[in-house]
């Protein structure tokens, strides 16, 4: 049976598919789920968790909005590092209080 959805946001994704979509490891996805950064899955059966792509995209939008000042600061530091050829430590932070 083909996967016929009205649009891409209705697609149900596995943990591995989310990892590929976000370019993260499967274990990191598990960490984000446990710590509430990613939404809890819906279960098709007891051993088949799935996430809606629309929920993942909404989470990304929320993170982008919350971390916009951090992202801008990182871009400035990277630009400074490239222009001056000095190394600058840039940390990757994701807020835990979503």
PADO-507359 format. One record per atom (N, C-alpha, C): residue in one letter; residue number from 1; x, y, z. Coordinates in pm, 1 decimal. Example, Ala and Ser with C-alpha at 12.3 -4.5 7.8 and 13.67 -1.06 7.14 Angstrom:
R   r     k          X          Y          Z
R   a     1     1319.0     -569.0      780.0
R   a     1     1230.0     -450.0      780.0
R   a     1     1320.0     -330.0      780.0
R   s     2     1285.0     -225.0      708.0
R   s     2     1367.0     -106.0      714.0
R   s     2     1290.0        3.0      787.0
//
This chain:
R   r     k          X          Y          Z
R   x     1       84.5     -118.1        0.0
R   x     1        0.0        0.0        0.0
R   x     1       89.0      124.4        0.0
R   x     2       76.9      211.5      -97.0
R   x     2      161.5      330.3     -103.5
R   x     2      127.9      429.1        7.8
R   x     3      227.6      506.6       43.4
R   x     3      213.1      605.8      147.9
R   x     3      150.9      731.0       87.2
R   x     4       18.1      741.0       91.3
R   x     4      -53.0      851.1       27.2
R   x     4      -99.9      951.3      131.3
R   x     5      -27.3     1059.6      144.4
R   x     5      -63.2     1165.6      237.1
R   x     5      -88.3     1291.5      157.4
R   x     6     -162.7     1383.0      217.1
R   x     6     -194.8     1507.1      148.7
R   x     6      -72.4     1594.1      125.1
R   x     7       18.8     1594.8      221.1
R   x     7      142.2     1671.4      203.4
R   x     7      253.1     1608.2      285.3
R   x     8      373.6     1659.8      270.9
R   x     8      489.4     1602.0      338.7
R   x     8      480.2     1609.8      490.6
R   x     9      408.0     1707.9      543.9
R   x     9      403.8     1723.8      688.9
R   x     9      322.8     1613.8      757.2
R   x    10      243.0     1538.3      682.3
R   x    10      164.3     1429.4      738.8
R   x    10      242.5     1298.3      746.3
R   x    11      364.2     1298.0      698.2
R   x    11      444.0     1175.5      693.6
R   x    11      482.5     1133.1      834.7
R   x    12      471.1     1002.8      862.1
R   x    12      516.1      947.0      988.8
R   x    12      659.5      899.3      971.0
R   x    13      746.3      935.0     1066.8
R   x    13      888.6      905.9     1055.3
R   x    13      935.1      815.0     1168.2
R   x    14     1032.3      729.8     1137.1
R   x    14     1096.4      647.1     1238.6
R   x    14     1210.1      726.9     1302.7
R   x    15     1266.9      674.2     1408.5
R   x    15     1379.2      741.0     1475.3
R   x    15     1497.8      753.1     1379.3
R   x    16     1522.2      650.0     1301.1
R   x    16     1632.7      654.4     1204.3
R   x    16     1607.5      760.7     1096.5
R   x    17     1484.4      771.8     1050.1
R   x    17     1451.3      872.9      949.0
R   x    17     1468.1     1014.9     1005.6
R   x    18     1431.0     1032.6     1132.0
R   x    18     1450.5     1163.5     1195.6
R   x    18     1599.6     1194.2     1205.9
R   x    19     1678.7     1094.3     1242.6
R   x    19     1823.4     1113.0     1252.3
R   x    19     1880.9     1156.7     1117.4
R   x    20     1838.2     1093.5     1011.2
R   x    20     1884.9     1131.8      877.8
R   x    20     1836.7     1271.3      841.1
R   x    21     1713.0     1303.2      872.9
R   x    21     1652.5     1432.2      840.9
R   x    21     1725.4     1545.7      913.7
R   x    22     1758.7     1522.1     1041.4
R   x    22     1824.7     1625.1     1121.7
R   x    22     1977.1     1616.2     1117.0
R   x    23     2027.7     1513.5     1049.5
R   x    23     2172.2     1489.1     1039.3
R   x    23     2236.1     1472.4     1177.5
R   x    24     2170.2     1388.9     1257.6
R   x    24     2217.3     1354.6     1390.8
R   x    24     2223.5     1203.7     1402.6
R   x    25     2288.1     1154.8     1507.0
R   x    25     2291.4     1010.4     1529.8
R   x    25     2159.6      964.9     1591.5
R   x    26     2130.6      837.2     1577.2
R   x    26     2008.8      779.8     1634.0
R   x    26     2012.2      791.8     1786.7
R   x    27     2129.8      773.1     1846.5
R   x    27     2139.7      784.5     1992.3
R   x    27     2114.9      928.1     2038.4
R   x    28     2157.1     1027.3     1961.2
R   x    28     2131.7     1167.3     1995.9
R   x    28     1982.2     1197.4     1988.7
R   x    29     1913.1     1137.5     1892.0
R   x    29     1768.1     1153.8     1881.9
R   x    29     1702.4     1097.7     2008.2
R   x    30     1747.9      980.6     2052.7
R   x    30     1695.9      922.4     2176.3
R   x    30     1719.2     1013.0     2296.0
R   x    31     1835.9     1073.8     2302.6
R   x    31     1867.7     1168.3     2410.5
R   x    31     1771.9     1287.2     2407.4
R   x    32     1747.6     1342.4     2289.3
R   x    32     1658.0     1457.5     2276.6
R   x    32     1514.9     1421.5     2314.1
R   x    33     1472.2     1301.2     2283.9
R   x    33     1336.8     1256.8     2320.6
R   x    33     1326.9     1244.4     2472.6
R   x    34     1426.9     1180.6     2532.7
R   x    34     1428.1     1160.3     2677.8
R   x    34     1426.9     1293.3     2752.6
R   x    35     1496.8     1392.4     2699.9
R   x    35     1508.1     1521.3     2767.1
R   x    35     1403.6     1623.4     2722.0
R   x    36     1306.2     1581.3     2643.2
R   x    36     1195.2     1668.0     2606.7
R   x    36     1223.6     1768.6     2497.5
R   x    37     1337.1     1757.5     2430.6
R   x    37     1367.2     1849.5     2320.4
R   x    37     1286.8     1809.9     2197.2
R   x    38     1276.0     1680.6     2172.7
R   x    38     1189.8     1628.5     2066.3
R   x    38     1060.3     1578.8     2128.1
R   x    39      951.1     1583.4     2051.9
R   x    39      822.4     1537.9     2106.8
R   x    39      819.9     1387.1     2128.8
R   x    40      731.3     1344.2     2217.1
R   x    40      710.3     1201.2     2240.7
R   x    40      646.0     1140.2     2115.7
R   x    41      676.4     1013.1     2087.9
R   x    41      619.8      949.1     1968.0
R   x    41      476.3      903.2     1988.5
R   x    42      411.9      877.0     1877.6
R   x    42      284.1      805.7     1877.0
R   x    42      317.7      663.0     1839.0
R   x    43      247.0      568.3     1897.6
R   x    43      278.1      428.0     1871.6
R   x    43      171.2      366.1     1782.2
R   x    44      215.6      309.8     1669.6
R   x    44      124.8      236.5     1581.5
R   x    44       92.1      100.2     1642.0
R   x    45      189.6       44.1     1711.2
R   x    45      175.1      -77.8     1790.3
R   x    45      278.6      -65.4     1902.9
R   x    46      281.1     -156.7     1999.0
R   x    46      371.8     -138.8     2113.5
R   x    46      519.5     -118.7     2077.9
R   x    47      564.2     -167.9     1964.2
R   x    47      705.8     -156.2     1929.3
R   x    47      731.9      -72.2     1804.0
R   x    48      638.2        9.9     1766.8
R   x    48      657.7       91.3     1645.6
R   x    48      627.5      239.0     1672.0
R   x    49      720.4      309.9     1735.5
R   x    49      700.4      453.2     1757.7
R   x    49      718.5      530.7     1627.2
R   x    50      638.1      633.5     1610.2
R   x    50      647.4      718.3     1490.9
R   x    50      623.7      862.9     1532.3
R   x    51      685.0      954.2     1457.6
R   x    51      668.7     1096.5     1479.7
R   x    51      617.0     1159.4     1350.9
R   x    52      530.6     1256.8     1364.3
R   x    52      484.2     1331.9     1247.2
R   x    52      592.9     1431.7     1208.4
R   x    53      617.2     1439.9     1079.6
R   x    53      717.2     1534.3     1029.3
R   x    53      678.6     1677.0     1067.0
R   x    54      549.3     1706.8     1069.2
R   x    54      504.1     1841.5     1105.4
R   x    54      542.4     1876.0     1248.7
R   x    55      541.2     1777.0     1341.0
R   x    55      581.2     1801.6     1479.6
R   x    55      731.8     1828.6     1488.8
R   x    56      809.3     1755.1     1409.6
R   x    56      954.7     1776.4     1407.5
R   x    56      985.7     1914.6     1350.9
R   x    57      917.8     1951.8     1242.6
R   x    57      939.9     2083.9     1183.2
R   x    57      898.3     2195.8     1278.5
R   x    58      789.3     2175.4     1353.0
R   x    58      745.3     2275.2     1451.1
R   x    58      849.5     2291.4     1561.2
R   x    59      909.8     2179.4     1603.7
R   x    59     1014.8     2184.5     1704.3
R   x    59     1135.0     2261.9     1650.8
R   x    60     1171.1     2239.5     1525.4
R   x    60     1283.6     2312.2     1465.4
R   x    60     1255.3     2462.0     1459.5
R   x    61     1133.0     2498.4     1423.2
R   x    61     1094.8     2639.9     1418.0
R   x    61     1104.2     2702.9     1556.5
R   x    62     1060.3     2628.8     1657.8
R   x    62     1065.2     2678.7     1795.1
R   x    62     1210.0     2698.7     1840.5
R   x    63     1297.0     2602.7     1807.3
R   x    63     1438.8     2615.8     1841.8
R   x    63     1503.0     2732.2     1768.0
R   x    64     1469.6     2749.0     1639.5
R   x    64     1525.7     2859.1     1561.4
R   x    64     1485.0     2993.3     1621.4
R   x    65     1357.6     3004.8     1660.4
R   x    65     1309.0     3130.7     1716.7
R   x    65     1376.0     3159.5     1850.7
R   x    66     1390.9     3056.3     1932.3
R   x    66     1449.1     3074.9     2064.3
R   x    66     1598.6     3104.4     2056.6
R   x    67     1668.2     3037.3     1965.4
R   x    67     1813.1     3048.8     1957.5
R   x    67     1861.0     3145.9     1850.9
R   x    68     1772.9     3227.7     1797.9
R   x    68     1813.0     3321.5     1693.8
R   x    68     1927.1     3413.1     1739.0
R   x    69     1922.0     3469.6     1860.3
R   x    69     2035.9     3553.0     1902.6
R   x    69     2166.3     3473.7     1913.1
R   x    70     2157.3     3349.1     1959.2
R   x    70     2276.2     3265.4     1969.6
R   x    70     2331.1     3236.0     1830.8
R   x    71     2241.7     3204.7     1737.4
R   x    71     2284.6     3174.3     1600.5
R   x    71     2352.7     3295.8     1537.9
R   x    72     2298.0     3414.3     1560.6
R   x    72     2358.6     3535.8     1505.3
R   x    72     2496.1     3559.6     1567.3
R   x    73     2509.1     3536.2     1695.8
R   x    73     2638.1     3552.0     1762.0
R   x    73     2739.9     3452.5     1705.9
R   x    74     2697.1     3328.1     1682.9
R   x    74     2786.8     3227.3     1625.6
R   x    74     2832.7     3269.9     1486.3
R   x    75     2739.2     3320.7     1404.5
R   x    75     2774.9     3365.5     1269.6
R   x    75     2879.4     3477.6     1275.1
R   x    76     2862.8     3572.1     1367.7
R   x    76     2958.6     3682.5     1380.7
R   x    76     3096.1     3630.8     1423.0
R   x    77     3100.0     3537.4     1517.8
R   x    77     3227.6     3481.6     1561.9
R   x    77     3297.1     3406.6     1449.2
R   x    78     3222.2     3330.7     1373.6
R   x    78     3280.1     3255.8     1262.0
R   x    78     3331.7     3352.9     1155.6
R   x    79     3253.5     3455.0     1124.6
R   x    79     3295.6     3555.2     1026.1
R   x    79     3424.0     3624.5     1073.5
R   x    80     3429.9     3660.8     1201.2
R   x    80     3549.8     3723.2     1257.9
R   x    80     3669.4     3629.8     1244.9
R   x    81     3647.8     3502.2     1276.8
R   x    81     3755.3     3403.9     1270.5
R   x    81     3809.3     3390.2     1128.1
R   x    82     3719.3     3388.4     1031.6
R   x    82     3761.2     3373.8      891.5
R   x    82     3835.7     3498.2      844.6
R   x    83     3784.1     3616.7      878.8
R   x    83     3845.6     3740.8      832.4
R   x    83     3981.1     3767.8      896.9
R   x    84     3995.1     3735.5     1024.7
R   x    84     4119.6     3764.3     1096.3
R   x    84     4214.0     3645.4     1099.8
R   x    85     4165.6     3530.9     1056.2
R   x    85     4242.5     3406.0     1058.7
R   x    85     4286.2     3367.4     1199.2
R   x    86     4206.5     3406.3     1297.4
R   x    86     4229.5     3366.8     1435.7
R   x    86     4127.3     3260.7     1472.9
R   x    87     4169.1     3163.7     1550.7
R   x    87     4074.8     3060.4     1591.1
R   x    87     3986.0     3113.2     1703.0
R   x    88     3859.2     3082.6     1692.7
R   x    88     3760.4     3124.2     1791.4
R   x    88     3680.7     3001.1     1829.8
R   x    89     3662.4     2980.4     1960.7
R   x    89     3583.0     2866.8     2006.3
R   x    89     3435.7     2903.6     1996.4
R   x    90     3361.5     2825.0     1917.9
R   x    90     3218.9     2846.6     1900.9
R   x    90     3148.6     2723.9     1954.3
R   x    91     3066.0     2742.9     2057.6
R   x    91     2995.8     2631.5     2117.8
R   x    91     2857.4     2617.2     2056.7
R   x    92     2810.8     2493.6     2050.1
R   x    92     2677.8     2464.8     1999.5
R   x    92     2587.4     2437.8     2118.3
R   x    93     2491.6     2525.1     2141.9
R   x    93     2403.2     2510.7     2256.7
R   x    93     2258.8     2501.1     2210.5
R   x    94     2185.0     2412.3     2274.7
R   x    94     2041.4     2401.7     2253.3
R   x    94     1976.6     2416.2     2389.3
R   x    95     1880.5     2504.7     2399.3
R   x    95     1815.1     2526.1     2527.0
R   x    95     1738.2     2405.5     2574.3
R   x    96     1742.1     2380.6     2704.9
R   x    96     1670.7     2266.2     2762.5
R   x    96     1533.0     2305.4     2813.8
R   x    97     1504.9     2432.5     2824.9
R   x    97     1377.5     2473.6     2882.6
R   x    97     1275.9     2509.7     2775.1
R   x    98     1250.6     2417.1     2685.8
R   x    98     1155.9     2442.9     2577.3
R   x    98     1017.6     2435.3     2629.3
//
